[in-house]
Amino acid sequence: MLTRIDHIGIACFDLDRTVEFYRSTYGFEVFHSEVNEEQGVREAMLKINGTDDGGASYLQLLEPTREDSTVAKWLAKNGEGVHHIAFGTADVDGDAAAIREKGVRVLYQEPRRGSMDSRITFLHPKDCGGVLTELVTSARPSEHTEH
């Protein structure tokens, strides 16, 4: 089922300042950045390491681009910090269905486009011990190049 920790999502008010903190403090560099209009965020993916299944583990830094985005609302309530954890899977559709059958609410009926052309869905935090949990199927390496 789940093969790795794909990323930890961290909500922030100032993406550039937060990227600089991780760069200067830990030496992490931006692997990929993009604006996701659908989710209303500007993001940077900082690659931490490769994984046994050929994927990688990242920190995903998220800055809202509009006040009505989920991340903006979360920041207003909680301030900066860990927003979600994401697990990698080869089959987001199948794993989401199997988890739904166990009584966990899956927030999207159909997976959506995520970072780096991945396919994603989220699990309700109230069903996951208070942790917003994301399931991610990465795009095949040939489908995505570093930006």
C-alpha positions as CSV (number, residue, x, y, z in Angstrom):
1,M,0.0,0.0,0.0
2,L,1.9,3.1,1.2
3,T,5.6,3.1,0.3
4,R,7.2,6.1,1.9
5,I,6.7,9.5,3.5
6,D,6.4,11.5,0.3
7,H,6.5,14.9,2.0
8,I,5.6,17.0,5.0
9,G,3.6,20.1,4.2
10,I,4.5,23.2,6.0
11,A,2.3,26.3,5.8
12,C,4.0,29.7,5.8
13,F,3.2,33.4,5.3
14,D,6.4,34.2,3.3
15,L,7.6,31.4,1.0
16,D,10.9,33.1,0.1
17,R,11.8,33.8,3.7
18,T,10.9,30.2,4.7
19,V,12.9,28.7,1.8
20,E,15.9,30.8,2.9
21,F,15.6,29.5,6.4
22,Y,15.7,25.9,5.3
23,R,18.5,26.7,2.8
24,S,20.7,28.5,5.3
25,T,20.0,26.3,8.3
26,Y,19.9,22.8,6.8
27,G,21.4,23.2,3.3
28,F,18.1,22.1,1.6
29,E,17.7,23.4,-1.9
30,V,14.5,24.0,-3.9
31,F,13.9,21.0,-6.2
32,H,10.7,22.3,-7.7
33,S,8.4,25.3,-7.3
34,E,5.0,26.1,-8.8
35,V,1.8,27.9,-8.2
36,N,-1.3,25.7,-7.9
37,E,-4.2,27.9,-8.8
38,E,-6.8,25.3,-7.9
39,Q,-5.5,25.0,-4.3
40,G,-4.6,28.7,-4.1
41,V,-0.9,28.2,-3.1
42,R,2.6,29.0,-4.2
43,E,4.9,26.1,-3.2
44,A,8.4,25.0,-3.1
45,M,9.5,21.3,-2.8
46,L,12.8,20.8,-1.0
47,K,14.2,17.3,-1.7
48,I,15.5,15.6,1.4
49,N,16.5,12.2,0.1
50,G,15.8,9.5,-2.4
51,T,13.9,6.4,-1.4
52,D,14.1,2.7,-2.0
53,D,11.0,2.7,-4.3
54,G,12.7,5.3,-6.7
55,G,10.8,8.2,-5.3
56,A,11.9,10.8,-2.8
57,S,11.0,12.6,0.4
58,Y,10.5,16.3,0.4
59,L,9.5,19.3,2.6
60,Q,6.6,21.1,0.8
61,L,6.5,24.8,1.8
62,L,3.1,26.3,1.1
63,E,2.2,30.0,0.9
64,P,-1.4,31.0,0.2
65,T,-2.0,33.1,-2.9
66,R,-5.6,34.1,-1.9
67,E,-7.4,34.6,1.4
68,D,-10.1,32.0,0.6
69,S,-7.6,29.1,0.1
70,T,-7.6,26.2,2.6
71,V,-4.0,27.0,3.5
72,A,-4.8,30.7,4.2
73,K,-7.7,29.7,6.4
74,W,-5.4,27.2,8.2
75,L,-2.7,29.8,8.7
76,A,-5.2,32.3,10.1
77,K,-6.3,29.7,12.7
78,N,-3.1,28.0,13.5
79,G,-0.1,30.2,12.4
80,E,2.9,28.8,10.6
81,G,3.8,25.1,11.0
82,V,3.2,21.6,9.9
83,H,0.0,21.5,7.8
84,H,-0.1,17.8,6.7
85,I,1.9,14.6,6.1
86,A,1.8,12.9,2.7
87,F,2.4,9.2,2.0
88,G,3.5,7.9,-1.3
89,T,1.6,5.1,-3.1
90,A,1.8,3.5,-6.5
91,D,-2.1,3.5,-6.6
92,V,-3.8,6.6,-5.1
93,D,-7.1,5.5,-6.4
94,G,-7.0,1.9,-5.1
95,D,-5.5,2.9,-1.7
96,A,-8.0,5.7,-1.2
97,A,-10.8,3.3,-1.9
98,A,-9.4,0.7,0.5
99,I,-8.9,3.3,3.2
100,R,-12.5,4.6,2.6
101,E,-13.8,1.1,3.1
102,K,-12.2,1.1,6.6
103,G,-14.3,4.1,7.5
104,V,-11.9,6.9,6.9
105,R,-13.3,9.9,5.1
106,V,-11.5,10.7,1.8
107,L,-11.9,14.3,0.9
108,Y,-11.9,14.1,-2.9
109,Q,-14.1,11.7,-4.8
110,E,-11.5,11.5,-7.5
111,P,-7.8,12.3,-7.0
112,R,-6.7,15.8,-8.2
113,R,-3.5,17.1,-9.7
114,G,-0.8,17.8,-7.1
115,S,2.8,19.0,-7.1
116,M,5.0,17.9,-10.0
117,D,2.1,16.4,-11.9
118,S,1.3,13.9,-9.1
119,R,-2.2,12.6,-8.3
120,I,-3.4,13.3,-4.8
121,T,-6.2,13.0,-2.3
122,F,-6.6,13.9,1.4
123,L,-7.9,12.0,4.3
124,H,-10.0,13.8,7.0
125,P,-7.9,14.8,10.0
126,K,-10.7,13.8,12.4
127,D,-10.4,10.2,11.2
128,C,-6.6,10.2,11.3
129,G,-5.8,11.3,14.9
130,G,-5.9,15.0,14.1
131,V,-3.4,14.8,11.2
132,L,-4.4,16.0,7.7
133,T,-3.1,13.1,5.6
134,E,-2.4,13.2,1.9
135,L,-2.0,10.2,-0.4
136,V,0.3,10.8,-3.4
137,T,1.1,8.9,-6.6
138,S,4.1,10.6,-8.2
139,A,4.3,11.2,-11.9
140,R,6.7,8.8,-13.6
141,P,10.1,10.4,-14.0
142,S,9.7,10.6,-17.7
143,E,6.5,12.7,-17.2
144,H,8.1,15.3,-15.0
145,T,11.4,17.1,-15.1
146,E,12.9,19.3,-12.4
147,H,11.9,23.0,-12.5
